Amino acid sequence: MPALSPEELYLFDTTGFLLIRGAFTPAEVTEARAELTRLSPADSGFANTERFQDLPGASGLFARLALDPRLVGPVREVVNQPLRVLEGYGLRRGPDSVLYLHGGNSELLDLDGGRTVGRDMSITHTYHDGKLYCPYVKTLLYLSDITTPEDGSFCYIQGSHKANFPLLRPRAERGARASLIDEGFPTLSDVFVRAGDLLLLNEALMHGTRRKRTPGDRLLVAYGYGPTFLTDWRELDGETGDLRGAGYVDHDVEEDFVS
């Protein structure tokens, strides 16, 4: 049985993400929360945000979760290549934390020697013969309820995974200082979730999170997946479920842009 229905594939293709409600049970969420908070966080570089690095290497539970069919099944149907785990991390955000918009199909990239290009090949996806080919896909497992923008909700620019024009750099060149996260944009939209929901994300979508203004923690676990040819990280196919000590390297390939 396919992991995704034709309607779900259509939604992922046209919106750049798919929300799978209730993918994990309350008991599984409680177990994951306890395991995450047992680990030692690192400085994320963002205000009031802790990052738990290399989850598959730090925890047997999170190593097994990286291979869970509820994650890997949908990922396979939108990558359609032999898979690797590219990264696995957790985030705990407190009040006044924010993740600025980043990604976008045509955002400008600065290269060595002063060169600039308008295409990030690590997120350049295509469609062929009835299949999607997305080279960088994330699964976000939410361990907290996020029901309002004030909770620090996931937000995105509609259609940005297929955009042909850059948005963030021209704003910066015009002297715009306020973030679109706070200022707004006509197609900036929010996704609200409950603990146990799973968000399948095409990293080409321009996305971020609202500024968290409510008390308490906002917890999630994220895994990045891509084709084996992208890196020398460990291949998923044929694995037994334990990634520890087998060449797994945690790596964050996304670049954050202040909008």
N, C-alpha and C positions, 0 to 999 in steps of 0.2 A: 504493500500500500504506500502511495506517495505520502511524504510528510506534510506537504502543502497541497491544498485544493487549487483548482484553476482560479477561483476567486481570490484566494490568498496570494497566489503568484501575481495576479493582476494588480492587487493592492501594493505589493512590495515593489513591483516594477514602476507603477505610476506615482507612488508617494515616496519611495526610498526607504520605507521601513514597514514592519508588520508587528502589530501588538498581539501577542498570544495570551489571552486571559487565563489565569489560574493554572499555569503550566506546572507549578510546584505547590505542594500541599502546605497548610499552615505548620505541620510538624517539620517538614523539610526546611521551611523558612526559619523556624526557631533554631534548628540544628545549625544551619548555615550562619545565622547571626552569632550564635555562641562561638562557633569556630573562628569566624572572622575577628571578633573582638578578643579572642585568645591570642591572636598573632600580634606582633609588634609592628606598628605603622611607621612609615617614613614621611619625611616632609614632602608634600606634593608640590610646593612652590606656589600654591594658591592659598589665599586667606581662609582660615578656619576649615581647612580640608586636609584630611589624612589619607594617605595612599598606602595600601597594603600590596607590596611588590611580590611578583613571582608566586602567585597562589599555587599553581601546580607543583612547584618545587618546595613550597613551605608546608603543605598539608595534603595528606592522603585523600581527605574528603574532597578538596578542591581539585586534586588531580583526577579523581574519578568523575567529578562534575564536568570537567572539560571534555570528557568523552561520552557524556550522557546523551542518549538518542534524542531526547527532547531538545537539545541544543544542536547536536551534530546533524540530525535528520533534516531540519529546515535549512541549515547552512549548506549541506551538500547540494540541495536543489537550486541554490542561487549562485554557487561557485562552479559546480560541474567540472571540477578537476580533482585529482588526488589532493587531500587536505593536510595541512599542518596547523598546529596551534602556534600562533604568532605572539600572543601575549595573554596573560591572565592576571588580573589585579582587582582589588577592591577599593572602594571609596567610602569614606565616612565624612559627611559634610555637616557643619554646624551653622548657626545663624550668621547671616551676612556673607556666606560663601556664594560663589558664582563661577560658572564656567562659560567663558565668552564664546561667541560663535566661531566655528572653524569648519574646515571642509569646503565643499562647493566644487562643482565640476570644472569651473573655469577660473577659479581664483589664481592670482599670479604667484609664482614661485621664484625666489631669488636664488641663483646658482653662483658658483665660484666665478671670479673674474668679472663680476658686474653684470652677468647675463640674467635675463628674466624670461620665463616661459609661462604660458597660460594653460598648461596641462600637466597634472600630476598623474603619471602613469600607474602609480600604485593603486589608484582608485578609478581608473578609466575602465568602465564596464561596457558590455555590449550584449546584443541579442542575436542568436543565429539558430535557425532550424528548430524553433520551438523551445529553446533553452536560453536562460540568462547566464552570463559569465561575469561574475563580480569578483575581482581579485582581493578585496579586503572587506570582510564582513564581521560585524561584532554582534554578540549576544549580550544583552544587558538583563541580568536577573535582579529584580527589585526586591529588597528585603525590608522596605518601609512603604507605607501608604503615602502617596503624593497626589493629593486631590485638588489642590489649588495652585496657582502660580506662586503664591507666597511660600509654599512648601519647597520651592526650588525645582519646579517641574522641568522635564525635558522639553525643549522647544526647537523649532526648525524653520527654515525658510522653504516654503512650498515650491516644489519643482527645481530646487537648486542642484539636485543630483544630475539634472539634464540641462543646466543653464549653459548658455553660450557667451555670456558677458560676466566679467568680474563685478563684484559688489563692494567688497571691503576696501580694497586698495583705492579705488576712486574716491570713496568717502574720506579716507585718510588724507588723500592729496588735496581735497577741498577744505581740509582743516576741521573735519567733524571730529569732535572729542567724545561725545556721549556714545555709550555702547547701544547698539540696537536692542540688546537684552533689556535695557532700561527705557530706551527712547521709543522703541516699537518700530514696526515696518508693516506695510499693508498685508504681506503674506507671512508674517511671523506667527506661528501657531504653536499650541501646547499639546502635550500628551499627558493625561492623568492616569495613574496606575494604582493598583493595590499590591501589597506584598505577595509575592508568588507569581506575578505577571512577568512575562518574558518579552523583550523588545528585540527584534531582529533588524539590524541596521546596516544599510549600505553606507560605507564611510564616505562616499561621494556626496552625501547629503550635508548641506551646511546646517550644523546643529550646535547646541550648547544647553545650558540650563539657566532658568530664571534665578535671580538673586533670592536666596533663602531668607525669609523674614519671620519664620515661625520657630519656636523653641524645639529642642530635641534633635536627634540624629536623622540623617538621610543616608541610608546604607544601600549599596548595591555591589554586585559582583559582575565583572565584565571579562569576556574572552574574545580575542581577535583570532580569526581564521583566514587562511588564504591558500592558494595553490602551493604545492611542494617546491615548484621551481623558483618561487620568490626568494627563498632563504635557505639556510642550512639547518633550520629548526627541525624538530623531530616530526616524523610523519605519523598521522593518526591511523592510517589504514593498517589493520592487523594488530594493533596494540592491545595489550591486556588490560589497560586501565590505570597503570601506574607510570607516570611520566618522570618520577624522581630519579635522579642519578643516571639519566640516559641521554644527556646532551641537550636537554631543554634549556633554552635561554630566554629569559623574559626581556621583551623589548617593546618600547612604545614608539610607534612610527608616526603617530599623528602630531601635527604641528599646530600649536594653539595661536589663534589670531585674535587680537583685541579689535572688535568691530568699531 
